[in-house]
Amino acid sequence: VRMIYKLSFAIALCFSLCFDLSIAESYVLDDKIGLGRTFDGIGGLSGGGATSRLLVNYAEPYRSQILDYLFKPNFGASLQILKVEIGGDAQTTDGTEPSHMHYENDENFFRGYEWWLMREAKKRNPNITLIGLPWAFPGWVGHGKNWPYDFPDITASYVVSWILGAEQYHDLNIDYVGVCIQFNFLLRYTLDKSGLERVRIIASDNLWQPITYSLCVDQELADAVDVIGAHYPGTTTVIEALKTQKKLWSSEDYSTFNDEVGGGCWARILNQNYVNGLMTATISWNLVASYYEDLPFGRDGLMTAEEPWTGNYVVESPIWITAHTTQFSQPGWTYLQTVGHLVHGGSYVALTDSKGNLTVVIETMTHDHSVCIRPPLLPFNVTAQNVTFQLKGSFVSTIYDGSFTLSLDVDEVYTLTTISTGQKGTYPDPPASGPFPKVYFDDFNVANPSFSEAPDFADQTGVFEYYINLTDPGPHVFTLRQVVTQMPVTWATDADQTISVIGDYKWQNLTVMCDVFMETVKTGGVFIAVRVDKGGQSVRSAKGVFFWVFADGSYKVTNDLVGKTVLAEGLSGTRAYGWHTLTLTVEGEYATGLLNGYPLWKNAVVLGPKNGWAAIGTHSFELAQFDNFAVEVK
């Protein structure tokens, strides 16, 4: 994707003198006939799930540089919207994010990293729009069912408590909240009763239907909903949505590998979501690809930051594609009615602040260089072309003779603007890319952690948090604890076991050691593992080498997380409420395990896979602690 980052109208005039004007299609930019819809912004989505997990572990100055590329006005992407997951203790694509209420009588508004991320975004752009959306809920919200709306008053109070916590503890005003269609009336009532009349509702943050039909026939519902949000709409809407006169947003879009084709996808939909579907905001899933790349949808972010251990990050092309719009138009500007498709392929939009400023964004993305991951893209043709834009209405005197001509090549983005403040921000190159350290140790001895999760661990089912064990006067005062005690309400395929992965997916031969502490008598169990081959939505089918010990005094070695393929088993003498040290070594086709430094089993034949992450976890949704985690790769 070739990008002409900023092109002033004065420079455009020079272009018009340099090309053959005899063959050029003509287009009109005119506000005299009235304006179009109000532009609401371009944004990124952190969550759905755990997509910013590794970002918080970056050292300075690299972490701040990444944040600047995302949020700092007139520097990089200059994002105008930040949407975050309201953590629900559940797997929601690439990991779990902790809830602010693990249990019904529990509230903690300092778990996870979304609070921090919103503060950092606001620090850089005080006008940024903040959105929260729950992908999942703690199990207690569903009262034993995998459905959060049988007790809608509980669910509404849960969501509103998160919004109130953002304001009370972090000075963050949440502007919008996304909800399911079944939930709008009660949520609106609960928001208003809580003094949150300013918070607006996006529904159903999924598909155009059935919400649009419901809004057309139900005035009470229509009064409760402010924005119709659709996911991956393919740049089109439905007639019923237009009839509602509501704001239309692509409230989750993109989700595409962030190479040059991904940049082309993003360029095409940013323009055509409005040209074809009158959508006035587009939000990228995800904000930044800051999770292990071998999890599902690796590198599907606006930029890549997946190596906090080196500090390496990559400013990918979608960052600059975004800047073509965000650095030269702001929420509150208005689209002209004179927008559309170019005769020889591509599209153009024009926006004004109604104070004399005008920005035009043109894209000429070809089919094969702009395919998004979803939905399927029908064939179309784009060829090089000359175009002439005639300025009319209040813009007629913006440029000499009221027109300009450009020669457009394929796979390019052009911005023509009266705004002069944009720039392509730069920092010195970050450190070189490198693998996860082959020797790693964490004793979790952090008295006042900045974040609730330990560095580099990526929870795939369950939530593993820093914990202060006040009952242990010995060496295990500071530990990592798995805290989710029942299956969450989730749309993804959470495992029946909890698991957190760490390290390099290419690891083959290594030793993992960890102290473990079970808190469930008789039925409790914990494991350490290597060569774990799956996470995210596929975590239930994860294979690897899993070394389990149980509170009933037994052990087991399995080739899978579910524990069906047993490689070895026997008596261990392990019990709950006592510390045990597990050591697992895998080399080639054989695995050996130590308990408290003594051999417990050896030379179990490993059936596969050949490589994968290291991991810790529990037999079920149960409390358990881990300490002194160590890895040594051969």
C-alpha positions as CSV (number, residue, x, y, z in Angstrom):
1,V,0.0,0.0,0.0
2,R,1.6,3.3,-1.1
3,M,0.4,6.2,1.0
4,I,0.7,9.9,0.2
5,Y,0.5,11.0,3.8
6,K,-0.6,14.6,3.5
7,L,-1.3,16.6,0.4
8,S,-2.3,20.2,0.8
9,F,-4.6,21.9,-1.7
10,A,-1.8,24.1,-2.8
11,I,0.3,21.1,-3.8
12,A,-2.7,19.6,-5.5
13,L,-2.8,22.6,-7.7
14,C,0.8,21.8,-8.9
15,F,-0.3,18.3,-9.6
16,S,-3.0,19.6,-11.9
17,L,-0.4,21.4,-14.0
18,C,1.8,18.3,-14.4
19,F,-0.7,15.8,-15.8
20,D,-2.6,15.5,-19.0
21,L,-6.0,17.0,-18.2
22,S,-7.7,15.8,-21.4
23,I,-8.8,12.5,-19.8
24,A,-10.1,12.9,-16.3
25,E,-13.3,11.9,-14.7
26,S,-15.0,14.8,-12.8
27,Y,-16.4,14.8,-9.3
28,V,-18.1,17.6,-7.3
29,L,-17.4,18.6,-3.7
30,D,-20.3,20.8,-2.6
31,D,-21.9,21.8,0.7
32,K,-24.5,24.0,-0.9
33,I,-26.9,21.0,-1.3
34,G,-26.6,20.2,2.4
35,L,-24.4,18.0,4.5
36,G,-24.3,14.3,5.3
37,R,-23.9,12.6,8.7
38,T,-21.7,13.7,11.6
39,F,-18.3,11.9,11.8
40,D,-17.9,10.1,15.1
41,G,-14.3,8.9,14.8
42,I,-12.0,6.0,14.2
43,G,-10.9,3.8,17.0
44,G,-9.3,0.6,18.3
45,L,-10.5,-2.2,20.5
46,S,-8.5,-3.6,23.4
47,G,-10.0,-6.9,24.5
48,G,-12.3,-9.5,23.2
49,G,-9.9,-10.8,24.5
50,A,-6.7,-10.0,26.2
51,T,-5.3,-8.5,23.0
52,S,-3.2,-5.9,25.0
53,R,-1.9,-8.4,27.5
54,L,1.9,-8.0,26.7
55,L,1.8,-4.2,26.2
56,V,1.9,-3.5,29.9
57,N,5.1,-5.5,30.4
58,Y,7.1,-3.2,28.1
59,A,9.8,-1.1,29.7
60,E,10.1,2.6,29.1
61,P,10.5,4.4,26.9
62,Y,9.1,1.8,24.5
63,R,5.8,1.4,26.2
64,S,5.1,5.2,26.0
65,Q,6.3,5.2,22.4
66,I,3.8,2.6,21.4
67,L,1.0,4.5,23.2
68,D,2.0,7.7,21.4
69,Y,1.8,6.0,18.0
70,L,-1.7,4.9,18.9
71,F,-3.2,7.9,20.7
72,K,-1.1,11.0,20.5
73,P,-2.8,13.6,18.3
74,N,-1.0,14.6,15.1
75,F,1.7,11.9,15.6
76,G,0.5,8.5,14.5
77,A,-2.9,6.8,14.3
78,S,-4.3,9.7,16.5
79,L,-7.2,7.4,17.5
80,Q,-10.4,9.1,18.5
81,I,-12.2,6.1,20.1
82,L,-11.0,3.5,22.5
83,K,-13.2,0.6,23.2
84,V,-12.3,-1.9,25.9
85,E,-13.5,-5.2,27.2
86,I,-15.4,-5.2,30.5
87,G,-13.5,-8.2,31.8
88,G,-15.6,-11.3,32.7
89,D,-13.0,-13.9,33.8
90,A,-13.6,-15.8,30.6
91,Q,-11.8,-16.7,27.4
92,T,-12.9,-14.2,24.8
93,T,-10.6,-15.0,21.8
94,D,-6.9,-14.8,22.8
95,G,-7.2,-15.0,26.6
96,T,-9.1,-14.1,29.7
97,E,-9.5,-10.6,31.2
98,P,-10.2,-10.3,35.0
99,S,-13.6,-9.1,36.2
100,H,-13.9,-6.3,38.7
101,M,-16.3,-8.7,40.5
102,H,-15.0,-12.3,40.6
103,Y,-17.7,-13.0,43.2
104,E,-21.0,-11.4,44.1
105,N,-19.7,-9.7,47.2
106,D,-16.4,-8.7,45.6
107,E,-15.3,-5.4,44.0
108,N,-11.9,-4.4,42.9
109,F,-11.4,-1.7,40.3
110,F,-7.6,-2.2,39.9
111,R,-7.5,-5.6,38.2
112,G,-6.3,-6.0,34.7
113,Y,-4.9,-3.3,32.5
114,E,-7.8,-1.7,30.7
115,W,-8.1,1.0,33.4
116,W,-4.5,1.9,32.8
117,L,-4.9,1.9,29.1
118,M,-7.9,4.2,29.2
119,R,-6.0,6.6,31.5
120,E,-3.0,6.6,29.1
121,A,-5.2,7.3,26.1
122,K,-7.0,10.1,27.9
123,K,-3.6,11.5,29.0
124,R,-2.7,11.9,25.3
125,N,-6.1,12.8,23.9
126,P,-8.5,14.2,26.6
127,N,-11.3,14.2,23.9
128,I,-11.0,10.5,23.1
129,T,-14.3,8.6,23.3
130,L,-14.4,5.7,25.7
131,I,-16.6,2.6,25.3
132,G,-17.0,-0.5,27.4
133,L,-18.5,-3.8,26.3
134,P,-18.8,-7.1,28.2
135,W,-17.9,-10.2,26.1
136,A,-18.5,-12.5,29.1
137,F,-19.5,-12.5,32.7
138,P,-18.4,-14.1,36.0
139,G,-20.3,-17.3,36.6
140,W,-22.3,-15.9,39.5
141,V,-24.1,-13.4,37.2
142,G,-25.7,-16.4,35.3
143,H,-26.7,-18.2,38.5
144,G,-25.3,-21.5,37.1
145,K,-26.5,-20.9,33.5
146,N,-24.3,-19.9,30.6
147,W,-26.6,-17.0,30.0
148,P,-26.4,-13.5,31.7
149,Y,-30.0,-12.2,31.0
150,D,-32.2,-14.5,33.1
151,F,-31.5,-12.1,36.0
152,P,-31.2,-8.8,34.1
153,D,-31.2,-6.6,37.1
154,I,-28.1,-8.3,38.4
155,T,-26.4,-8.0,35.0
156,A,-27.4,-4.3,34.7
157,S,-26.0,-3.6,38.2
158,Y,-22.8,-5.5,37.3
159,V,-22.2,-3.4,34.1
160,V,-23.1,-0.1,35.8
161,S,-20.8,-0.8,38.7
162,W,-17.9,-1.0,36.2
163,I,-18.8,2.4,34.8
164,L,-19.1,3.9,38.3
165,G,-15.8,2.3,39.3
166,A,-14.1,3.9,36.2
167,E,-15.3,7.3,37.3
168,Q,-14.7,6.9,41.1
169,Y,-11.3,5.3,41.1
170,H,-9.8,6.4,37.8
171,D,-11.5,9.7,36.9
172,L,-12.6,8.1,33.6
173,N,-16.0,9.0,32.1
174,I,-17.3,6.2,30.0
175,D,-19.2,7.6,27.0
176,Y,-20.8,4.5,25.6
177,V,-21.6,1.0,26.7
178,G,-22.4,-1.9,24.3
179,V,-25.2,-4.3,25.2
180,C,-27.3,-7.1,23.9
181,I,-30.8,-6.4,22.6
182,Q,-32.5,-8.1,25.6
183,F,-31.0,-5.7,28.0
184,N,-31.5,-2.2,26.8
185,F,-34.5,-1.0,28.8
186,L,-33.2,-2.1,32.2
187,L,-29.7,-0.9,31.5
188,R,-31.0,2.5,30.5
189,Y,-33.1,2.7,33.7
190,T,-30.1,1.5,35.9
191,L,-27.8,4.0,34.3
192,D,-30.2,6.9,34.8
193,K,-30.9,5.8,38.4
194,S,-27.2,5.9,39.1
195,G,-26.7,9.4,37.8
196,L,-25.2,8.2,34.5
197,E,-27.7,9.8,32.1
198,R,-24.7,11.0,30.0
199,V,-23.7,7.3,29.2
200,R,-25.1,6.3,25.8
201,I,-26.1,2.8,24.6
202,I,-24.8,0.9,21.6
203,A,-27.0,-2.0,20.5
204,S,-26.6,-4.7,19.8
205,D,-22.9,-4.6,19.1
206,N,-23.3,-7.6,16.9
207,L,-25.4,-7.8,13.7
208,W,-27.7,-5.3,12.0
209,Q,-30.6,-7.6,12.7
210,P,-32.7,-8.2,14.7
211,I,-32.0,-4.9,16.6
212,T,-32.9,-2.6,13.6
213,Y,-36.3,-4.2,13.1
214,S,-37.0,-4.0,16.8
215,L,-36.1,-0.4,16.9
216,C,-38.5,0.3,14.1
217,V,-41.5,-1.3,15.9
218,D,-40.7,-0.5,19.6
219,Q,-40.5,3.2,20.5
220,E,-39.4,2.5,24.1
221,L,-36.5,0.5,22.8
222,A,-35.7,3.2,20.3
223,D,-35.6,5.8,23.1
224,A,-33.1,3.7,25.0
225,V,-30.6,3.1,22.2
226,D,-28.4,5.8,20.8
227,V,-26.2,3.9,18.3
228,I,-26.7,0.8,16.2
229,G,-23.4,-1.0,16.2
230,A,-22.6,-3.8,13.8
231,H,-19.6,-6.2,13.6
232,Y,-17.8,-6.8,10.3
233,P,-20.6,-5.3,8.2
234,G,-18.6,-5.6,4.9
235,T,-19.2,-1.8,4.4
236,T,-22.9,-2.2,4.0
237,T,-26.0,-1.7,6.1
238,V,-29.7,-2.6,5.9
239,I,-32.6,-0.4,5.0
240,E,-34.2,-0.8,8.4
241,A,-31.1,0.7,10.0
242,L,-31.3,3.8,7.9
243,K,-35.0,4.2,8.7
244,T,-34.2,4.5,12.4
245,Q,-32.2,7.7,11.9
246,K,-29.8,6.4,14.5
247,K,-26.1,6.7,14.3
248,L,-24.7,3.7,12.5
249,W,-21.3,2.4,13.6
250,S,-19.0,-0.4,12.6
251,S,-18.4,-1.1,16.2
252,E,-16.0,-4.0,15.5
253,D,-14.2,-4.4,12.2
254,Y,-10.9,-5.2,10.5
255,S,-9.5,-8.3,12.4
256,T,-7.0,-8.8,9.6
257,F,-3.3,-9.6,9.6
258,N,-1.5,-6.3,9.7
259,D,0.7,-6.6,6.6
260,E,0.3,-4.5,3.5
261,V,-2.9,-6.3,2.5
262,G,-4.2,-5.7,5.9
263,G,-3.4,-2.0,5.5
264,G,-5.3,-2.1,2.2
265,C,-8.3,-3.7,3.9
266,W,-8.3,-1.0,6.6
267,A,-8.0,1.8,4.0
268,R,-10.9,0.5,1.9
269,I,-13.3,0.0,4.8
270,L,-12.6,3.3,6.5
271,N,-13.8,5.1,3.4
272,Q,-16.5,2.7,2.2
273,N,-18.1,2.1,5.5
274,Y,-19.5,5.6,5.0
275,V,-19.8,5.6,1.2
276,N,-21.7,2.3,1.1
277,G,-23.2,2.1,4.6
278,L,-23.3,5.6,6.1
279,M,-21.4,4.4,9.1
280,T,-19.8,7.3,10.9
281,A,-17.4,5.4,13.2
282,T,-15.2,2.4,12.6
283,I,-13.4,0.5,15.4
284,S,-10.6,-1.9,14.7
285,W,-10.3,-5.3,16.4
286,N,-7.8,-5.0,17.6
287,L,-6.0,-2.0,18.9
288,V,-2.5,-3.4,19.1
289,A,-1.4,-7.0,18.5
290,S,0.2,-7.4,22.0
291,Y,-0.4,-11.1,22.6
292,Y,1.6,-14.3,21.6
293,E,1.5,-14.4,17.9
294,D,0.7,-18.2,17.8
295,L,-2.6,-17.6,19.6
296,P,-5.6,-17.2,17.2
297,F,-5.7,-14.1,15.0
298,G,-2.0,-13.3,15.5
299,R,-1.0,-9.8,14.5
300,D,-4.5,-8.7,13.8
301,G,-3.9,-5.2,15.3
302,L,-3.2,-1.7,14.0
303,M,0.4,-2.3,15.1
304,T,2.4,-5.1,16.7
305,A,3.9,-5.1,20.2
306,E,4.5,-8.7,21.2
307,E,8.0,-8.7,22.6
308,P,8.2,-6.9,25.9
309,W,11.3,-9.0,26.7
310,T,13.3,-7.2,23.9
311,G,11.3,-3.9,23.6
312,N,10.8,-4.5,19.9
313,Y,7.6,-3.2,18.3
314,V,6.5,-2.6,14.7
315,V,4.5,0.4,13.5
316,E,2.5,-1.3,10.8
317,S,0.8,0.3,7.8
318,P,-2.7,0.5,9.4
319,I,-1.3,3.1,11.8
320,W,-0.6,5.5,8.9
321,I,-3.8,4.5,7.0
322,T,-5.7,5.6,10.1
323,A,-3.7,8.9,10.2
324,H,-4.9,9.8,6.7
325,T,-8.4,10.5,8.3
326,T,-7.8,11.1,12.0
327,Q,-5.1,13.7,11.7
328,F,-7.1,15.8,9.4
329,S,-10.7,15.5,10.6
330,Q,-12.2,15.3,14.1
331,P,-15.4,13.9,15.6
332,G,-18.1,16.5,15.1
333,W,-17.0,17.3,11.6
334,T,-19.6,16.4,9.0
335,Y,-19.4,14.4,5.8
336,L,-20.4,16.1,2.6
337,Q,-23.3,14.5,0.7
338,T,-21.0,14.5,-2.3
339,V,-19.0,11.3,-1.5
340,G,-18.8,8.2,-3.5
341,H,-17.0,5.7,-5.7
342,L,-14.5,6.6,-8.4
343,V,-15.4,5.5,-12.0
344,H,-12.3,3.3,-12.4
345,G,-12.4,1.9,-8.8
346,G,-11.7,3.2,-5.4
347,S,-13.7,5.7,-3.3
348,Y,-13.5,9.2,-1.8
349,V,-15.0,11.0,1.2
350,A,-15.0,14.6,2.1
351,L,-15.5,16.2,5.6
352,T,-15.8,19.7,6.8
353,D,-15.8,21.4,10.2
354,S,-18.2,24.0,8.8
355,K,-15.7,26.7,9.6
356,G,-14.0,26.7,6.2
357,N,-11.8,23.6,6.6
358,L,-12.1,20.7,4.2
359,T,-10.5,17.2,4.1
360,V,-10.7,14.8,1.3
361,V,-9.6,11.1,1.6
362,I,-9.2,9.0,-1.5
363,E,-8.4,5.3,-1.6
364,T,-7.7,3.2,-4.7
365,M,-7.3,-0.3,-3.1
366,T,-7.4,-3.2,-5.5
367,H,-9.2,-6.4,-4.6
368,D,-6.2,-8.6,-3.9
369,H,-4.5,-5.9,-1.8
370,S,-7.5,-5.1,0.4
371,V,-9.1,-8.5,1.4
372,C,-10.2,-8.5,5.0
373,I,-10.6,-11.6,7.1
374,R,-14.4,-11.2,6.9
375,P,-16.8,-11.1,5.2
376,P,-15.9,-12.5,1.8
377,L,-15.0,-9.8,-0.7
378,L,-16.6,-10.0,-4.2
379,P,-14.4,-9.3,-7.2
380,F,-13.9,-5.7,-8.4
381,N,-11.5,-3.8,-10.6
382,V,-9.4,-0.7,-9.9
383,T,-7.2,0.9,-12.5
384,A,-5.0,4.0,-12.6
385,Q,-7.0,7.1,-13.4
386,N,-7.0,10.9,-13.6
387,V,-9.7,12.6,-11.5
388,T,-10.8,16.2,-11.4
389,F,-12.6,17.6,-8.3
390,Q,-14.8,20.6,-8.7
391,L,-15.2,22.6,-5.5
392,K,-18.5,24.4,-5.1
393,G,-20.5,26.0,-2.3
394,S,-18.4,27.5,0.5
395,F,-15.3,25.7,-0.8
396,V,-15.2,27.4,-4.3
397,S,-12.5,29.8,-3.2
398,T,-10.4,27.3,-1.4
399,I,-8.3,26.7,-4.4
400,Y,-7.5,28.7,-7.5
401,D,-10.0,28.2,-10.3
402,G,-12.1,26.0,-7.9
403,S,-10.8,22.7,-9.2
404,F,-7.8,20.4,-9.1
405,T,-6.8,17.3,-11.0
406,L,-4.9,14.3,-9.7
407,S,-3.4,11.3,-11.3
408,L,-4.2,8.3,-9.1
409,D,-2.3,5.0,-9.1
410,V,-3.7,1.8,-7.7
411,D,-3.3,0.8,-4.0
412,E,-2.8,4.3,-2.8
413,V,-4.3,6.6,-0.1
414,Y,-4.4,10.3,-0.6
415,T,-5.4,13.0,1.8
416,L,-6.0,16.5,0.6
417,T,-6.7,19.0,3.3
418,T,-6.7,22.6,4.5
419,I,-5.4,21.4,7.9
420,S,-1.7,22.0,8.4
421,T,-1.0,20.3,11.8
422,G,-0.6,16.7,10.8
423,Q,2.8,14.9,10.8
424,K,4.3,11.5,10.6
425,G,5.7,11.1,14.1
426,T,8.8,9.1,14.6
427,Y,11.0,7.7,17.3
428,P,14.4,6.0,17.1
429,D,14.2,2.4,16.0
430,P,13.3,0.1,19.0
431,P,15.6,-2.8,19.9
432,A,15.9,-5.7,17.5
433,S,13.4,-8.5,17.6
434,G,14.4,-11.6,19.7
435,P,13.0,-14.8,21.2
436,F,11.7,-15.2,24.7
437,P,14.6,-15.7,27.2
438,K,15.7,-19.3,27.4
439,V,16.4,-19.0,31.1
440,Y,13.5,-17.4,33.0
441,F,12.5,-17.1,36.7
442,D,9.8,-15.3,38.6
443,D,9.3,-15.5,42.4
444,F,6.3,-13.1,42.2
445,N,7.7,-11.1,45.1
446,V,6.0,-7.8,44.3
447,A,4.5,-6.1,47.3
448,N,2.7,-3.4,45.3
449,P,2.3,-4.6,41.7
450,S,1.3,-2.1,39.1
451,F,-0.9,-4.7,37.4
452,S,-2.7,-7.7,38.8
453,E,-1.1,-10.2,36.4
454,A,2.5,-11.4,36.4
455,P,4.6,-10.4,33.4
456,D,4.4,-12.5,30.3
457,F,1.8,-15.0,31.6
458,A,-1.2,-15.2,29.3
459,D,-4.3,-16.6,31.0
460,Q,-6.3,-18.8,28.7
461,T,-8.9,-20.1,31.1
462,G,-9.2,-18.8,34.7
463,V,-7.4,-15.7,36.1
464,F,-4.0,-15.9,37.7
465,E,-3.3,-12.9,40.0
466,Y,-0.6,-11.6,42.3
467,Y,-1.5,-12.7,45.9
468,I,-0.2,-11.9,49.3
469,N,-0.5,-15.1,51.5
470,L,-0.6,-13.6,55.0
471,T,-1.1,-17.1,56.5
472,D,2.4,-18.2,55.4
473,P,5.2,-16.6,57.4
474,G,7.8,-18.5,55.3
475,P,9.1,-18.0,51.8
476,H,5.7,-18.1,50.1
477,V,4.2,-14.8,51.2
478,F,4.0,-13.4,47.6
479,T,2.5,-15.9,45.1
480,L,0.5,-16.1,41.9
481,R,-3.0,-17.4,42.6
482,Q,-5.8,-18.8,40.4
483,V,-9.0,-17.1,41.6
484,V,-11.9,-18.1,39.4
485,T,-14.0,-20.8,41.2
486,Q,-16.8,-21.5,38.7
487,M,-17.2,-21.6,35.0
488,P,-17.9,-18.1,33.7
489,V,-20.8,-17.1,31.4
490,T,-19.0,-17.2,28.1
491,W,-19.6,-17.5,24.3
492,A,-16.2,-19.0,23.7
493,T,-15.0,-22.6,24.5
494,D,-13.3,-22.1,27.9
495,A,-11.6,-25.3,29.1
496,D,-12.9,-27.1,32.2
497,Q,-9.4,-26.6,33.6
498,T,-7.7,-23.3,34.2
499,I,-4.4,-22.6,32.3
500,S,-2.0,-19.8,31.8
501,V,0.7,-20.0,29.1
502,I,4.1,-18.4,28.8
503,G,7.2,-18.4,26.7
504,D,8.1,-19.2,23.1
505,Y,5.9,-21.4,21.0
506,K,8.9,-22.9,19.4
507,W,10.3,-24.4,22.6
508,Q,10.9,-28.1,22.4
509,N,13.4,-29.4,24.9
510,L,13.2,-27.7,28.3
511,T,12.8,-28.0,32.1
512,V,10.0,-26.2,34.0
513,M,10.0,-26.0,37.8
514,C,7.3,-24.5,40.0
515,D,6.1,-24.6,43.7
516,V,2.4,-25.4,43.9
517,F,-0.2,-25.1,46.7
518,M,-3.6,-26.6,46.4
519,E,-6.5,-25.1,48.3
520,T,-9.2,-27.7,47.6
521,V,-9.2,-30.7,49.9
522,K,-9.4,-34.2,48.2
523,T,-10.6,-33.0,44.8
524,G,-8.0,-30.3,44.1
525,G,-5.3,-30.6,41.5
526,V,-2.6,-28.5,39.8
527,F,-0.2,-28.9,36.9
528,I,2.8,-27.6,35.1
529,A,3.2,-28.2,31.4
530,V,5.4,-27.8,28.3
531,R,4.9,-28.0,24.6
532,V,1.3,-26.6,25.0
533,D,0.1,-26.2,21.4
534,K,-3.2,-24.3,21.6
535,G,-4.8,-21.4,23.4
536,G,-7.5,-18.9,22.8
537,Q,-10.8,-20.3,21.5
538,S,-9.1,-23.6,20.9
539,V,-7.7,-24.1,24.4
540,R,-10.1,-27.0,25.2
541,S,-8.2,-29.1,22.7
542,A,-4.7,-28.1,23.8
543,K,-2.1,-30.9,23.8
544,G,1.3,-31.0,25.3
545,V,3.0,-32.7,28.3
546,F,1.0,-32.0,31.5
547,F,2.4,-33.1,34.9
548,W,-0.5,-33.1,37.5
549,V,-0.6,-33.7,41.2
550,F,-3.8,-34.0,43.2
551,A,-4.9,-33.4,46.7
552,D,-5.9,-37.1,47.0
553,G,-2.3,-38.2,47.0
554,S,-2.0,-39.1,43.3
555,Y,-0.2,-37.8,40.2
556,K,-0.8,-38.2,36.5
557,V,1.1,-37.3,33.3
558,T,-1.1,-36.6,30.3
559,N,-0.7,-35.6,26.7
560,D,-3.7,-33.2,26.7
561,L,-5.3,-30.6,28.9
562,V,-8.5,-32.6,29.4
563,G,-6.4,-35.5,30.8
564,K,-7.7,-38.3,28.7
565,T,-4.4,-39.5,27.1
566,V,-2.5,-40.7,30.1
567,L,1.3,-41.2,29.8
568,A,2.0,-42.2,33.4
569,E,0.2,-42.2,36.8
570,G,0.6,-43.3,40.4
571,L,0.8,-42.2,44.0
572,S,2.4,-38.9,45.0
573,G,1.5,-38.3,48.6
574,T,0.5,-34.8,47.8
575,R,-2.2,-33.0,49.8
576,A,-3.9,-29.7,49.9
577,Y,-2.6,-26.8,52.1
578,G,1.1,-27.8,51.7
579,W,3.7,-26.6,49.3
580,H,5.2,-29.0,46.7
581,T,7.8,-28.4,44.1
582,L,7.1,-29.9,40.6
583,T,9.9,-30.3,38.0
584,L,9.1,-31.4,34.4
585,T,11.8,-32.1,31.9
586,V,11.1,-33.0,28.3
587,E,13.8,-33.9,25.8
588,G,13.0,-35.4,22.5
589,E,10.4,-38.1,22.9
590,Y,10.8,-38.6,26.7
591,A,9.6,-36.8,29.7
592,T,10.7,-37.0,33.4
593,G,9.1,-35.6,36.5
594,L,10.4,-34.7,40.0
595,L,8.4,-34.0,43.1
596,N,10.2,-32.0,45.8
597,G,13.5,-32.7,44.1
598,Y,13.1,-36.5,44.0
599,P,12.2,-38.6,40.9
600,L,8.5,-39.4,40.8
601,W,8.3,-40.8,37.2
602,K,10.7,-40.9,34.2
603,N,11.0,-41.7,30.6
604,A,7.3,-41.3,29.8
605,V,7.0,-41.5,26.0
606,V,5.7,-38.2,24.6
607,L,3.2,-38.6,21.7
608,G,3.4,-35.0,20.6
609,P,3.3,-32.1,19.9
610,K,6.9,-31.3,19.1
611,N,6.8,-27.7,20.5
612,G,4.7,-25.2,22.4
613,W,4.5,-22.9,25.4
614,A,5.1,-23.7,29.0
615,A,2.1,-23.4,31.3
616,I,0.6,-23.7,34.8
617,G,-2.9,-24.4,35.8
618,T,-5.5,-26.2,37.9
619,H,-7.7,-29.3,37.5
620,S,-10.9,-27.3,37.8
621,F,-12.1,-23.9,38.6
622,E,-10.5,-23.8,42.1
623,L,-8.2,-21.7,44.2
624,A,-4.5,-22.6,44.0
625,Q,-1.2,-20.9,44.3
626,F,2.1,-21.0,42.4
627,D,5.5,-19.7,43.3
628,N,9.1,-19.7,42.1
629,F,8.3,-20.4,38.4
630,A,11.4,-21.3,36.4
631,V,12.2,-22.3,32.9
632,E,15.5,-23.5,31.3
633,V,15.5,-24.3,27.6
634,K,18.1,-26.6,26.2
